């Protein structure tokens, strides 16, 4: 699945992201918007002239919600976010925008000699028992989410019920890329060159938890 984003400006003569409360995804107060298209690629094809791999377009001009700025700019952010959940005619559901970080990690404890607060009685160095803390629970992250029917993911279009079946195993990876060269002329931007990965998505997480610090 390929998501392609573009940014639009409603008012180029202000530094403001919005000039008043944003009440809808088409509110004229919202100056800087992002729209995207979604395509599906079922087999590897030759890159086209603009860097895209040939695929079938599933949806276009799909709106992201605005950033969750604050009560004055986005007083009803949940409503805006709900409106940005798009049901595609092909059966997939997509969303691109800010969401609460779903990853739970007790960073303060785990890097304190591998502490798990609920298991204090089992540690060699004991301290008062406690409950794990999630410091990420109130943080927003920019998210691309997609819900895909199982039959679109299996090789033969089936919906397997046996978890031990080879058909129940999926391999998934992701990446975010940008054109290598950008030329800005006033408000216009021209992009060219190959697509280069700009995020760690799809790469393994290497840190001292699994790799010796000397390596």
QUIVENWO-V112572 format. One record per helix or strand of 2 or more residues. SS is the DSSP state (a for helix, b for strand). FROM is the first residue (numbers start at 1). LEN is the number of residues. If there is no record, write none. Layout:
BEGIN
{{SS;FROM;LEN} {SS;FROM;LEN}}
END
This chain:
BEGIN
{{b;2;8} {b;32;9} {b;56;8} {a;77;7} {b;86;2} {b;93;8} {a;107;4} {a;117;6} {b;140;8} {a;150;3} {a;166;3} {b;177;9} {b;188;10}}
END
